[in-house]
Amino acid sequence: MAHPLRTQDFEQDAPVLAQALIGATLLVDGVGGIIVETEAYDRSEPASHTYPGPTPRNKAMFGPPGRAYVYRSYGIHWCLNFVCREEHHGAGVLIRALEPTQGLDRMRERRGLQDERLLCAGPGRLGQALGITLAHYGLRLDEPPFEVLAAPQDTPAAQVLSGPRIGITKAVDLPWRFGLQGSRFLSKRF
C-alpha cells in the first residue's frame, strides 16, 4: 500500500524527486491519477523560475518543501510544481502528465473533451483537469485538497526514462524530464 508523502519526503534534489514521483498518485479534491511525467528545476540553472532569485511570483519556491508552486503559463494555463530541497533554495518539480484514474467525469467536464489520453497530457491540460488555480499557490501537499501517495515500491527504476525538458530555451541539455516508459499518457514521446 502506498503511503502519503510528507514534508520531509520533498527535502531532496529536484532531479531525484522528479524521478521518484513517477508512479506516485496525485489527487486534488479526489480528482487525479498516476504521475507519468515530471521535470526538475533548480535555482542553479537558468531555465528555472528561481534562477534570478526570489520575486513575488516565485516566493513559494523559496519556502518550505512540500508546498505547491502554481504559475500561469502563456497567460492561459495554470501549472503545478512541487517545491523541494531545503527552504530558501528555490527548487521544484513540474508535474507534466498524469494517467487519469479518479474523477474522470469531472476532468472531462473541466477540459471539455472525452479522450482520456488527452485529459492530463501536458502541464496546462493537467492543471485544467485538476482544477488548479492561484488559490492552490503555497498550499501544503500533505493536506487537503492535495493527496500525494508514494509510487509503489515494486516500480523498477529502469521503467523511468529521462531526457531533455520541453518548451525551454536555456539549459536544454540537462536530462531533467522524467517519464514512465510505455505510458500512453505522456505529453510528448521521449
N, C-alpha and C positions, 0 to 999 in steps of 0.2 A: 504494500500500500504506500502510495506517495505521501510524503509529509509536507506540510505547508512550509514555505520558505520564510525565514525570519530575517530581521535586520542584519544579523551577523553573516548570513549567507551571501549578502551582497557586498561584503567587505573583501573583494578580490579584484584583481586587474580586469579591465573591461574585456579583453580577448578571452580570458579564462572563463569569465561569467557568460559571455556571449555563446561560447561553445557548450557550456554546461546547461544552458537554458533550452537547448534543442531537445525536444521531447517532454519538456515541462508543460504544465497546464496553466493557462491564464484565463481567468474569468473576471468579468466586470458586471456586477449585479446579476451573477449567474449565467451570463452570456459569454461564450468564448470557445476555446478549444486548445489544441496541442500546438505549442510553438514549433514551427518548422524552419524559420529563417530569422536571423538576427544580424546586426552589425555592431561592432565595437568602436567606441570613440574615446580618445584620451586627450587631455589638455596638452600633451607633449607634441601632438601632430596637428597641422594646420587645417584639416578638414573638420575638426571638432568645433562646435559652437563655443567651447570654453577656451579655445586657443588664445584669444585676446585678453582673457581674464574675466572676472565677474562683471556682469551687467544686469540691469533689471530683468531682461529676458531670460538669462541663463542661471540666475541665482540658485535655483533648486539643485542644479548640478554641482554646486559647491556646498550644498547642505549635507545632512546625514545620508548615508547609503540606505537603500531600500525605500526610496521615495520615487514618485512619478515626476518626470520632466516632460511636459507637454508643450509642443510648439506648433504653430501653423506653418505648413509648407505651401509655397507658392500662393499664399493668401487664401487658400481654399481648404486644405486638408489638415486635420489635427493628427499629429503623430505622437506616439507614446514611446518613451525611453525609461529605462530603469537606472536610477543613479547607483553608482557602485564606488568601490575603493573607500578610502578614509574621507571623512568630512574635510572640506576645503580643497580637495584635489581637483575636481572637475572632470569626472569620467562617467560614462554611461553606455548603455546598450539599447540601440534602437530595435524595437520589435517590428520586424518586416513582414512576417506572414504567419498565419495560423491555419491549421486544419480544423475547420469548424466542427464542433461536436455537441455543443449545448446552446440552445436558444436560436436555432436556425431560422425559425419563423420570424423572430424579432430582427435578426440580421437581414433577412430578405426584405423585410418591410423598410428598414433603415436605408438599405442600399438600392432598393427598387429593382431588384433582379432575382432570378431564380437559381442561376448557375452556382452551385455550392463551391466549385473550384475558384470562382472569382470573388467570393464574399470577402475574404481576408487576405488576398494575394497582393501584397504591397502595403506599405505603412499608412497611406492615406485611406485606402479601402478598409484596412483593419480598424483604423480609428473611427471611421464612419459606422462600420458594422457593430463595433462595441459601444458606440455612443460616447466616445471620448470627446471631452470639451475642455476648455480652460479651467473649468471647475475642478478637474482632476489634478491640476498642477500642484505639485508639492505634497500630495496625499501619500500616506504610508501604503506600501504594497502588501503589508501583512495584516491589514484591517479592511473591513468593508468600505467601499464597494468592491475592492480588489480581493482576489484569492489567487495565489500563485503556488502551485504544487510542484515539487521537485520531479524531475524526469525519473522514470523507473530505473532502478539500478541495473537492470539487465539490458539497457540500451547500449550496445557496443559503441565506443568512441569512433571506431572505423566507419560507422554509418554517418558520421558528421563530416560534410565536405567543407572546404574553405576556399576562398577566392577573393578577388578584389571587390571592394564596396561599389555600390551603384549610385549614379547621379551626383558624383562629386568631381571636382577638378584638381584638388590638392591631395597629396599623399595617396594617390591612386594605386601605388604599388603594394601597399600593405594588404596582406591577405586576411582582412578582418571581417569578412562576410562569411557567415556560417549557415549551413542548411542541412536538412535531413535528406540523405541520399535516397533517391527514388520517389520522393514526395511529389505528388501532382499539384500541390497547393503552394509551391514556391512562387515568388513574384517574377522570377526570371531564372532560367536554367543556369547551371554552373558550367 
